[in-house]
């Protein structure tokens, strides 16, 4: 009888870590599903211009047990929800956490650095970041951001112009104008005119 009890005790002790792991895995899976829901709600809120709700959703998502991809996505969304609400400088730390793996975050960070212009190094970093992407490879993932290849080329042109690289500024604004040629009066079109006036465009 004692042997049977000892045997049962050994089985329970050996099985206990496996039971614990099962519970953790289930909780992790649940957290991942909750995070996905919050991240999707955040992007949906950005799409309709509800940036405060979006920010709250991304903030809650970042408190979950996230995968690496989810963390990048949530930080990118948090950055955009802040910048679109006019809190551009506050968005920088979130874009910093996402830009290495996400081209939308690269565009967001570059725009924030140009806006901040703490020193000329902000312009140089923005230009290098966009140039290394490069703009030709940009593809929008989230429609609520209203980004286009033309706009990204124009932003790259602006970054290069402000960093003193006239050759790349001219190259990218010409590409931006060509990509956006059917949309007269757009931001890209206006930047194109500004470059003309400044003598940065042939």
matplotlib code that plots the C-alpha trace (Angstrom):
import matplotlib.pyplot as plt

x = [0.0, 2.8, 4.5, 1.3, 1.1, 4.7, 4.2, 1.1, 3.0, 5.9, 3.5, 1.8, 5.1, 6.3, 3.1, 2.8, 5.2, 3.4, 0.1, 1.6, 3.0, -0.4, -2.0, 0.7, 0.4, -3.4, -3.0, -0.4, -2.7, -5.5, -3.3, -2.2, -5.9, -6.8, -3.8, -4.8, -8.3, -7.0, -4.5, -7.2, -9.6, -6.8, -6.3, -10.0, -10.2, -7.4, -9.3, -12.3, -10.2, -10.8, -7.2, -7.8, -9.7, -6.9, -4.2, -6.1, -6.4, -2.7, -1.7, -3.9, -2.4, 1.1, 0.2, -0.5, 1.9, 2.7, 4.6, 7.4, 5.3, 2.4, 4.7, 6.0, 2.5, 1.2, 4.1, 3.6, -0.1, 0.5, 3.0, 0.5, -2.4, -0.3, 1.1, -2.2, -3.6, -0.9, 1.2, 4.1, 7.1, 5.4, 5.1, 8.8, 9.6, 6.9, 8.1, 11.7, 10.6, 9.0, 10.8, 13.5, 10.8, 8.1, 8.2, 5.1, 6.9, 10.0, 7.8, 6.2, 9.6, 11.1, 8.2, 8.5, 12.3, 11.8, 9.1, 11.3, 14.5, 16.3, 19.5, 20.6, 21.2, 17.4, 17.2, 20.1, 18.7, 15.3, 16.8, 19.0, 16.1, 13.9, 16.6, 17.6, 14.0, 13.9, 10.6, 10.2, 9.7, 7.1, 3.7, 0.9, -0.5, -3.0, -5.4, -6.2, -2.8, -3.5, 0.1, 1.0, 4.2, 4.1, 3.8, 6.7, 8.9, 8.0, 8.9, 12.2, 12.8, 12.1, 14.4, 17.2, 16.7, 16.8, 19.9, 21.6, 21.6, 20.3, 20.9, 18.7, 16.2, 15.7, 15.6, 12.9, 10.7, 10.7, 9.7, 7.0, 5.6, 5.5, 3.8, 1.2, 0.9, -2.8, -3.7, -3.2, -3.4, -2.2, 0.4, 2.9, 2.0, 2.5, 5.9, 6.8, 6.0, 8.0, 11.0, 10.6, 10.6, 13.7, 15.6, 16.0, 14.2, 15.2]
y = [0.0, 2.4, 1.6, 2.5, 5.8, 6.7, 5.7, 8.0, 10.8, 10.5, 10.5, 13.7, 15.4, 14.5, 15.6, 18.9, 20.9, 19.7, 20.8, 24.2, 24.5, 23.7, 26.5, 29.0, 28.1, 28.6, 32.0, 33.0, 32.0, 33.9, 37.0, 36.8, 36.7, 39.7, 41.6, 40.9, 42.2, 45.4, 46.0, 45.6, 47.9, 50.5, 50.4, 50.6, 53.6, 55.4, 54.7, 56.7, 59.4, 58.4, 58.8, 58.8, 55.5, 54.1, 55.2, 53.5, 50.3, 50.2, 51.1, 48.2, 45.8, 46.7, 45.5, 42.1, 39.2, 39.9, 38.2, 40.2, 41.0, 42.2, 44.4, 46.1, 46.5, 47.9, 50.4, 51.5, 52.0, 53.9, 56.2, 56.9, 57.5, 60.1, 61.8, 62.0, 63.6, 66.3, 64.8, 64.3, 64.5, 62.1, 59.6, 59.3, 56.7, 54.3, 54.6, 54.0, 50.7, 49.6, 51.2, 48.5, 45.9, 48.1, 50.5, 52.4, 53.1, 54.3, 56.8, 57.9, 58.3, 60.1, 62.6, 63.1, 63.7, 66.3, 68.0, 68.0, 69.2, 69.3, 69.5, 68.8, 65.2, 64.7, 65.6, 63.4, 60.4, 60.8, 60.9, 57.9, 55.9, 56.6, 56.2, 52.8, 51.5, 52.7, 54.6, 52.4, 49.4, 51.1, 49.4, 50.7, 48.1, 50.2, 52.2, 54.6, 56.2, 57.5, 56.9, 56.5, 55.8, 59.4, 60.8, 58.7, 59.8, 63.4, 63.0, 61.4, 64.4, 66.8, 65.0, 65.0, 68.6, 69.7, 67.6, 69.3, 66.5, 68.3, 65.4, 62.9, 65.6, 66.3, 62.6, 61.8, 64.8, 64.0, 60.5, 61.8, 64.1, 61.4, 59.0, 61.6, 63.4, 62.6, 64.3, 68.0, 70.1, 67.3, 67.7, 66.1, 68.5, 71.5, 70.2, 69.8, 73.5, 74.5, 72.6, 74.5, 77.8, 76.9, 75.9, 72.3, 70.9, 70.9]
z = [0.0, 0.9, -2.4, -4.3, -2.4, -3.1, -6.8, -7.0, -5.3, -7.8, -10.8, -9.4, -8.9, -12.3, -14.0, -12.1, -14.2, -17.4, -15.9, -15.1, -18.6, -20.1, -18.1, -19.1, -22.7, -22.6, -20.9, -23.5, -26.3, -24.7, -24.3, -27.9, -29.0, -26.8, -28.1, -31.7, -31.0, -29.3, -32.2, -34.8, -32.9, -32.7, -36.5, -37.1, -34.8, -36.8, -40.0, -38.8, -37.2, -33.6, -32.5, -28.7, -28.8, -31.1, -28.6, -25.7, -27.7, -28.6, -25.0, -23.7, -26.3, -25.2, -21.6, -23.0, -23.5, -27.1, -29.9, -31.4, -34.5, -32.3, -30.3, -33.5, -34.8, -31.5, -31.2, -34.8, -34.2, -31.0, -32.8, -35.6, -33.2, -31.4, -34.4, -36.2, -33.1, -33.3, -30.5, -32.9, -30.5, -28.2, -31.0, -31.6, -28.8, -30.2, -33.8, -32.5, -31.1, -34.4, -37.4, -37.7, -38.7, -40.1, -43.1, -42.0, -38.7, -40.7, -42.6, -39.3, -37.5, -40.5, -40.5, -36.7, -37.0, -39.7, -37.6, -34.5, -36.3, -33.0, -35.1, -38.7, -37.7, -37.5, -41.2, -42.1, -40.2, -41.7, -45.2, -44.6, -43.1, -46.1, -48.6, -47.2, -47.2, -50.1, -51.0, -54.2, -51.9, -49.7, -49.6, -47.3, -44.9, -43.0, -45.2, -42.4, -42.7, -46.2, -47.3, -50.9, -52.7, -54.0, -50.5, -49.2, -52.2, -51.4, -47.8, -48.8, -51.1, -48.3, -45.9, -48.4, -49.3, -45.6, -45.0, -47.9, -50.5, -53.5, -55.9, -54.0, -53.2, -56.9, -57.8, -55.2, -55.9, -59.6, -58.8, -56.4, -59.0, -61.6, -59.2, -58.2, -61.5, -61.8, -58.5, -59.0, -55.9, -53.5, -50.9, -53.2, -56.0, -53.6, -52.5, -56.1, -56.7, -53.6, -54.9, -58.2, -56.5, -54.4, -57.5, -56.3, -59.3, -62.9]

ax = plt.figure().add_subplot(projection="3d")
ax.plot(x, y, z, "-o")
ax.set_aspect("equal")
plt.show()
